[in-house]
Amino acid sequence: MTYLGMTMPMAVWSTITWIKNPSESGKEVEIQRLTKKHIFLLIVSGIAVTTLFYMILAALKTQNIVFSTISVTTSFFAASLTMLRSSYYAMGYAANDIVLIVLWVLASISNPRYLSVTIIFGIFFFYDIFTHNNSPFHSTRKLGFNLLAHQPYSIKGFLLQDILFYDQ
């Protein structure tokens, strides 16, 4: 339901936005820095989406409604950051992965077969962190050795394939 109603339309919109904003090379997309207006609209729309989906999930008597609602919210922020061509989109997906790991651990308590799904989301989490840390617009090497430094050095340089073939 959340995929059809929120994630899929935003993925289509994101793809169109990214294709319409290539960098000079044509192989990459031009990254957009978030403005105060973007942040304000993200917060307001995030609250609206969270409230709406909480009511839907409550009406459906969803188990673990708090974590399920947080999952919808983090998914919304991840998709929104992707659509806005923000360099922080992978961190949105990483946050969503953490919530999904919690949900699948809770499900695994009653049925151990779900543990494999938990492991898959753990792999997605590390992939998203790796993507964020190694993207062309985040230098992961400060003075050549600090792998935790995040220094944006360019607003260009995001590969179109990262969004077109991102499988989540």
C-alpha positions as CSV (number, residue, x, y, z in Angstrom):
1,M,0.0,0.0,0.0
2,T,2.7,2.5,0.9
3,Y,4.7,1.5,-2.2
4,L,1.8,2.1,-4.6
5,G,0.5,5.2,-2.8
6,M,3.8,7.0,-1.9
7,T,7.0,5.3,-2.9
8,M,6.3,4.4,-6.5
9,P,4.9,7.9,-7.5
10,M,7.9,9.5,-5.8
11,A,10.3,7.2,-7.5
12,V,8.8,8.1,-10.9
13,W,8.9,11.8,-10.0
14,S,12.5,11.4,-8.8
15,T,13.6,9.6,-12.0
16,I,12.1,12.4,-14.2
17,T,13.6,15.1,-12.0
18,W,17.0,13.4,-12.2
19,I,16.9,12.9,-15.9
20,K,16.0,16.5,-16.5
21,N,19.0,17.8,-14.4
22,P,22.1,16.2,-15.8
23,S,25.5,17.6,-15.0
24,E,27.8,18.9,-17.7
25,S,29.1,15.4,-18.5
26,G,25.6,14.1,-19.1
27,K,26.4,10.9,-17.2
28,E,25.7,12.3,-13.8
29,V,23.0,14.3,-12.2
30,E,23.4,17.8,-10.7
31,I,23.0,17.6,-7.0
32,Q,20.8,20.2,-5.4
33,R,21.6,21.6,-1.9
34,L,18.6,21.7,0.4
35,T,17.3,25.2,1.1
36,K,15.3,26.4,4.2
37,K,12.2,26.1,2.1
38,H,12.9,22.5,1.2
39,I,13.5,21.7,4.9
40,F,10.4,23.4,6.0
41,L,8.3,21.6,3.3
42,L,9.9,18.3,4.2
43,I,9.0,18.8,7.9
44,V,5.4,19.8,7.2
45,S,4.8,17.1,4.6
46,G,6.5,14.6,6.8
47,I,4.1,15.4,9.6
48,A,1.1,15.1,7.2
49,V,2.3,11.8,5.8
50,T,3.1,10.4,9.2
51,T,-0.4,11.4,10.5
52,L,-2.2,10.1,7.5
53,F,-0.4,6.7,7.5
54,Y,-0.8,6.3,11.2
55,M,-4.5,6.6,10.8
56,I,-4.5,4.1,7.9
57,L,-2.3,1.7,9.8
58,A,-4.5,2.0,13.0
59,A,-7.6,1.3,11.0
60,L,-5.9,-1.8,9.6
61,K,-5.0,-2.8,13.2
62,T,-1.3,-3.0,12.2
63,Q,1.0,-4.8,14.7
64,N,3.9,-2.7,15.9
65,I,2.2,0.5,14.8
66,V,4.8,2.8,16.2
67,F,7.7,1.2,14.3
68,S,5.5,0.8,11.2
69,T,4.6,4.4,11.2
70,I,8.2,5.4,11.7
71,S,9.1,3.2,8.7
72,V,6.6,5.1,6.5
73,T,8.1,8.4,7.7
74,T,11.7,7.4,7.1
75,S,10.7,6.0,3.7
76,F,9.0,9.2,2.8
77,F,12.1,11.3,3.8
78,A,14.4,9.0,1.8
79,A,12.2,9.2,-1.3
80,S,11.8,13.0,-0.9
81,L,15.6,13.5,-0.5
82,T,16.0,11.4,-3.7
83,M,13.5,13.5,-5.5
84,L,15.1,16.7,-4.4
85,R,18.5,15.4,-5.7
86,S,20.0,15.7,-2.2
87,S,23.3,14.1,-1.4
88,Y,21.8,12.8,1.8
89,Y,19.2,10.5,0.2
90,A,21.2,7.4,1.2
91,M,21.1,8.4,4.9
92,G,17.3,8.5,4.6
93,Y,17.3,5.0,3.3
94,A,19.8,3.9,6.0
95,A,17.4,5.3,8.6
96,N,14.6,3.4,7.0
97,D,16.7,0.2,7.0
98,I,17.3,0.5,10.8
99,V,13.5,0.7,11.4
100,L,12.9,-2.2,9.1
101,I,15.5,-4.2,10.9
102,V,13.7,-3.5,14.2
103,L,10.4,-4.6,12.6
104,W,11.8,-7.8,11.2
105,V,13.6,-8.6,14.5
106,L,10.2,-8.3,16.2
107,A,8.6,-10.5,13.6
108,S,11.5,-13.0,14.0
109,I,10.7,-13.4,17.6
110,S,7.4,-15.1,16.7
111,N,8.6,-16.8,13.6
112,P,12.4,-17.4,13.2
113,R,12.0,-17.7,9.4
114,Y,11.9,-13.9,9.2
115,L,15.5,-13.7,10.4
116,S,16.7,-13.9,6.8
117,V,14.8,-10.8,5.9
118,T,16.4,-9.1,8.9
119,I,19.8,-10.0,7.6
120,I,18.9,-8.6,4.1
121,F,17.9,-5.3,5.6
122,G,21.2,-5.3,7.5
123,I,23.0,-5.7,4.2
124,F,20.9,-2.8,2.8
125,F,21.9,-0.7,5.7
126,F,25.6,-1.2,5.2
127,Y,25.1,-0.6,1.4
128,D,23.4,2.7,2.1
129,I,26.0,3.9,4.5
130,F,28.7,2.9,2.0
131,T,26.9,4.7,-0.8
132,H,26.6,7.9,1.3
133,N,30.2,7.7,2.5
134,N,31.6,7.0,-1.0
135,S,29.5,9.2,-3.2
136,P,31.3,11.6,-5.4
137,F,30.1,14.7,-3.5
138,H,31.2,13.4,-0.1
139,S,34.9,13.2,0.5
140,T,35.5,10.3,2.8
141,R,39.2,11.1,3.3
142,K,40.2,14.2,5.3
143,L,44.0,14.4,5.2
144,G,43.9,11.0,3.6
145,F,43.0,8.9,6.6
146,N,39.8,10.0,8.3
147,L,37.1,7.8,6.8
148,L,34.3,9.3,8.9
149,A,34.6,12.9,7.6
150,H,31.8,14.0,5.4
151,Q,32.9,17.1,3.5
152,P,30.7,18.1,0.5
153,Y,33.0,19.3,-2.2
154,S,30.7,19.4,-5.2
155,I,27.1,19.8,-6.0
156,K,27.6,17.8,-9.2
157,G,28.6,14.3,-9.6
158,F,25.7,11.9,-8.7
159,L,25.5,9.0,-11.2
160,L,22.1,8.5,-12.8
161,Q,22.5,4.8,-12.4
162,D,22.5,5.2,-8.6
163,I,18.9,6.3,-8.7
164,L,17.7,4.4,-11.8
165,F,19.0,1.0,-10.6
166,Y,18.7,1.5,-6.8
167,D,16.9,-1.6,-5.7
168,Q,14.9,-1.0,-2.6
